[in-house]
Amino acid sequence: MSKEQHTKTNKKKLKKIIIIFLSLVLVISIVSIIVLKVFEDKDTKAQQEIMQVLDIIEQEKQIAERMEQVEELKKENQDIIGWLEIKDTNIKYPVLQGTDNDYYLTHNYKKEQITGGSLFLDKDYDFSIPSSNLLIYGHRNKNGIMFEDLLKYKDEEFYKEHPTIRFTTTEDDTEYEIISIFYSRVYYQDEKDVFRYYYFINAENEEEYNEYVSNAKKVSIYDTGISAKYGEQLLTLSTCEYSQQNGRFVIVAKK
């Protein structure tokens, strides 16, 4: 072999060595990137799981605090049965239940006589069952307090941004999904085939429950896309509405 041929052979060998070396470096780099990505994904997932746990802990803490606040309020008046709240409204009030549906029309939670009254649960609701429908009444007020802000739900966009209502008792803290918003009135006794929503507290059977939900959906001023199934707890909020005599504005939600 000549000197020139020997040089060419050495160059080819060196080139192969370099190619093999670079290939190994590339493989090692790829493997390293994959390994790092796997560990990074695991770290990210672990961090997300930790954040989820912390969120749950914080939520449970807030729930416990709200339930404790109701317990504290009950020390002042045992008629207080819960706390009703709707985000971005003035509706943040205790809810009371008396032996009749008249007293809290004109008294606050301290049992002081005031024209604005209180939010109160229908006297016939039975917590020992519990009944099917939490029917809560409240006045409206031109200053924007009590149930005045329920009328914001005339606007479908407001509903879309505020589709839930929170109701807290000493035993439970729950959000209710709104299924219907409608206008109604107090009907005369001789009027037939009308939806007297204010008579519905406890369903005697599935048919009666379904009839109430169906009627509420039929008269809704817009479709929320939400309904309720027999056995699901209902929440109905009722206030005055002045476009007709004895008019009412009503919101129905499910637990």
C-alpha positions in Angstrom: 0.0 0.0 0.0 1.3 3.4 -1.0 1.7 6.3 1.4 -1.1 8.1 -0.3 -3.5 5.1 0.0 -2.6 4.7 3.6 -3.5 8.3 4.3 -6.8 7.9 2.6 -7.6 4.8 4.6 -6.8 6.6 7.8 -9.0 9.5 6.9 -11.9 7.1 6.2 -11.4 5.4 9.5 -11.3 8.7 11.3 -14.4 9.9 9.5 -16.2 6.7 10.6 -15.1 7.2 14.1 -16.3 10.8 14.1 -19.6 9.7 12.6 -20.0 7.0 15.2 -19.0 9.4 18.0 -21.5 12.0 16.9 -24.2 9.4 16.5 -23.6 8.3 20.1 -23.6 11.9 21.3 -26.9 12.4 19.4 -28.5 9.2 20.8 -27.3 10.1 24.4 -28.7 13.6 24.0 -32.0 12.3 22.7 -32.2 9.8 25.6 -31.3 12.5 28.1 -34.0 14.9 26.7 -36.6 12.1 26.9 -35.6 11.2 30.5 -35.6 14.9 31.5 -39.1 15.3 29.9 -40.4 12.2 31.7 -39.2 13.5 35.0 -40.4 17.0 34.2 -43.9 15.7 33.4 -43.9 13.7 36.6 -42.9 16.8 38.5 -45.6 18.9 36.8 -48.2 16.2 37.5 -47.1 15.9 41.1 -47.2 19.7 41.4 -50.7 19.8 39.9 -51.9 17.1 42.3 -50.5 19.0 45.2 -52.3 22.2 44.0 -55.5 20.2 43.6 -55.2 18.9 47.2 -54.5 22.4 48.5 -57.5 23.8 46.6 -59.7 21.1 48.1 -58.4 21.8 51.6 -59.0 25.5 51.1 -62.5 24.9 49.8 -63.3 22.6 52.7 -61.9 25.2 55.1 -64.2 27.9 53.5 -67.2 25.5 53.7 -66.5 24.8 57.4 -66.2 28.6 58.1 -69.5 29.3 56.4 -71.2 26.6 58.3 -69.7 27.8 61.6 -70.9 31.3 60.8 -74.5 30.0 60.5 -74.0 28.2 63.8 -72.9 31.5 65.4 -75.9 33.3 64.0 -78.3 30.7 65.4 -77.0 31.6 68.8 -78.7 35.0 68.3 -81.9 33.6 66.9 -82.8 29.9 66.6 -85.1 30.7 63.7 -82.1 31.2 61.5 -81.8 28.1 59.3 -79.2 29.1 56.8 -77.4 31.7 54.7 -78.2 32.6 51.1 -75.7 34.2 48.7 -75.6 35.1 45.0 -72.2 36.3 43.7 -72.0 39.9 42.5 -75.3 40.8 44.1 -76.5 42.3 47.4 -78.1 39.0 48.3 -76.0 37.9 51.2 -78.5 37.3 54.0 -79.5 34.9 56.7 -82.7 32.9 56.0 -85.2 32.4 58.8 -88.2 30.1 59.3 -91.0 31.0 61.6 -94.2 29.3 62.7 -96.1 31.4 60.1 -95.3 33.2 56.9 -96.1 36.6 58.3 -93.7 37.4 61.1 -90.5 37.8 59.0 -92.3 39.9 56.4 -91.9 42.7 58.9 -89.0 41.6 61.2 -85.3 41.2 60.8 -83.1 38.3 62.1 -82.8 40.2 65.4 -86.6 40.2 65.7 -86.7 43.9 65.3 -89.6 45.3 63.4 -88.6 46.7 60.0 -90.5 47.3 56.8 -87.9 45.3 54.7 -88.4 42.2 56.7 -86.1 39.1 56.2 -85.6 36.3 53.8 -87.6 33.4 55.1 -88.3 29.8 54.4 -91.9 28.6 54.0 -93.3 27.5 57.4 -94.3 24.1 55.9 -90.8 23.0 54.9 -89.8 20.0 57.1 -86.1 19.5 57.6 -86.7 16.1 59.2 -87.7 14.6 55.8 -86.3 16.8 54.2 -89.0 18.3 52.0 -88.5 18.6 48.2 -88.4 22.3 47.8 -86.8 25.1 49.8 -89.3 27.9 49.1 -87.8 31.1 50.2 -89.6 34.5 50.2 -88.2 38.0 50.4 -89.3 41.6 49.8 -87.8 43.9 47.1 -86.3 47.2 48.1 -85.6 50.3 46.0 -82.2 50.6 47.7 -81.1 47.3 46.1 -81.3 45.2 49.3 -83.2 42.0 50.1 -84.4 40.3 46.9 -84.2 43.3 44.6 -81.2 41.9 42.8 -83.1 38.8 41.8 -84.5 40.9 39.0 -81.0 41.0 37.4 -81.9 37.5 36.1 -84.2 39.1 33.6 -81.0 39.5 31.6 -79.9 36.1 30.2 -76.3 37.3 30.1 -76.4 37.9 33.8 -77.7 34.3 34.3 -74.9 32.9 32.1 -72.3 34.6 34.4 -74.2 33.7 37.6 -75.8 30.3 37.0 -75.6 29.2 40.7 -77.0 30.1 44.1 -75.2 29.2 47.3 -77.2 28.0 50.4 -75.4 27.2 53.6 -76.8 25.6 56.8 -75.1 24.2 59.8 -75.2 20.8 58.1 -74.5 21.6 54.5 -72.9 24.1 52.1 -74.2 23.7 48.6 -74.4 25.4 45.2 -77.8 25.2 43.4 -77.9 25.3 39.6 -80.7 27.5 38.2 -83.2 25.6 36.1 -85.9 28.3 35.5 -86.6 32.0 35.8 -90.2 33.2 35.4 -92.9 35.8 36.0 -96.0 34.7 38.0 -98.6 36.1 40.3 -100.8 35.0 43.2 -103.8 33.5 41.4 -107.5 33.7 42.5 -109.0 30.5 43.9 -111.4 30.1 41.0 -108.7 30.3 38.3 -108.1 26.9 36.7 -105.1 25.4 34.9 -102.6 27.8 36.4 -99.1 27.1 37.9 -99.3 27.8 41.6 -95.6 27.4 42.3 -96.1 28.7 45.9 -98.1 25.5 46.9 -95.2 23.2 46.2 -93.1 22.3 49.2 -93.0 18.5 49.4 -93.7 16.1 46.5 -96.1 13.3 47.4 -94.7 11.3 44.6 -92.5 11.4 41.5 -95.4 12.6 39.2 -96.0 15.6 41.4 -92.3 16.5 41.5 -91.9 16.1 37.7 -95.0 18.2 37.2 -93.5 21.1 39.2 -90.2 21.0 37.3 -92.0 20.7 34.0 -94.2 23.7 34.7 -91.3 25.7 35.9 -89.4 24.9 32.7 -92.4 25.8 30.5 -92.8 29.3 31.9 -89.1 30.1 32.0 -88.3 33.4 30.2 -85.3 31.6 28.6 -83.9 28.1 28.5 -81.1 27.4 31.0 -80.5 24.0 29.6 -80.8 22.5 33.1 -83.5 20.3 34.5 -84.0 18.2 37.7 -84.7 14.6 38.4 -87.0 13.2 41.1 -85.2 13.2 44.4 -82.9 16.2 43.7 -83.4 18.9 46.2 -85.0 22.1 44.8 -84.6 25.7 45.8 -87.2 28.3 44.8 -86.8 32.1 45.4 -89.8 34.3 45.2 -90.2 38.1 45.4 -92.7 40.7 44.3 -92.9 41.9 40.7 -94.9 45.1 39.8 -95.8 44.7 36.1 -99.1 43.1 37.2 -101.3 42.9 40.2 -99.9 40.5 42.9 -97.1 39.8 40.5 -94.1 37.6 41.4 -90.6 37.0 40.1 -89.4 33.5 40.7 -86.2 31.5 40.3 -86.0 27.7 40.6 -82.7 25.9 41.1 -81.6 22.3 41.9 -79.0 21.0 44.3 
